[in-house]
Amino acid sequence: MPRKGNTSYRIIKVACWNPIGSRHEGIKNSIHWICPPSSRYGSSAWNTTAKSNQQKVEKVQNQSLRIITGGLKSALILKMETITGLQSLEERRETKILTHRQKYKAMPNRVLNRRLKDTNKGRLKRNSFCKYSRILESKNEELTGLDSLETVLHYSSVPPYEMHTLPKIVKEIENAKVQLSEREIIGFTNKHLDKKYPIKEWIRIYTDGSATDAVRNGGGGVHATLPDGTTLESSFACGMRCTNYKAEIEAIKEALNMANKKISKTSKVVILSDARSVLQTLENTIDTELDTVRKKLLDLMARVRELTLQWIP
């Protein structure tokens, strides 16, 4: 962020000292519209960074103020901000933090909505967004009593009349016991699949996705078994910044693409996934994150006899 602001400042500074360059008023307008927005971008996100980093960004804005006003180094920053009408970066950060806090309060499906209600863990020395925003809110009495905000509605791109036509999603295995060894779990799962989805009648598509330390270098794989005994396999990388959750989603998408190539009107397809969280999100039609997957499921359902998503351990 400081580098971006400094780059804009240097370019305009060269134009200011260039006799062939722009007029003084033009230079003032350029600085007013280029440097401050660069230094203010994402201010609520980097509010918890070190003070030294914040001072670097503030230095860029102060240099811009001196060019706009023609002030010396001894000029008061507050006075220059008043003349130019620019908001101080500290005030800007606090305003954006309070704005975002109120927005998250009206979004019950967001993770930060739950975190704002929890008490601070206090395990890290670095301030978190939740802790800092709570402190700012306590200092502003006019914000008290705004906890019961009207919920912000998120509209899905899948029409409501198609929501009930989504495939059957099974997140449990009947009569499954918690305390079982790995071999017993495999045997119990295979018996369940043979009973519910006979191999001679169903196309079984196994999906799996994972990432290093659950947050990076994600990848996935798909294995399909057809009723005639034919097997299909596919593996892919999901990128350096891919998590387990995203890798599982990409695996289900790949499974749907694979199924589209090997199906007919009489086909029965079951997608087997160990990502219960993804299946739960698919069921929650208020959450629009997986709308692309829902559309693929609806397209596949229109072309097959039966489609089911089954969780397996």
Secondary structure, DSSP 8 states (H G I E B T S, - for coil): -HHHHHHHHHHHHHHHH-TTS--HHHHHHHHHHHHHHHHHTTTTTGGGS-HHHHHHHHHHHHHHHHHHHT--TTS-HHHHHHHHT---HHHHHHHHHHHHHHHHHT-TTSHHHHHHHS------SS--HHHHHHHHHHH-GGGTT--S--------SS-HHHHTTS-EEE-S-TT--SS--HHHHHHHHHHHHHHHS-TTTEEEEEEEEEEETTTEEEEEEEEEE-TTS-EEEEEEEEETT--HHHHHHHHHHHHHHHHHHS--TT-EEEEEES-HHHHHHHH-TT--TTHHHHHHHHHHHTTSSEEEEEE--
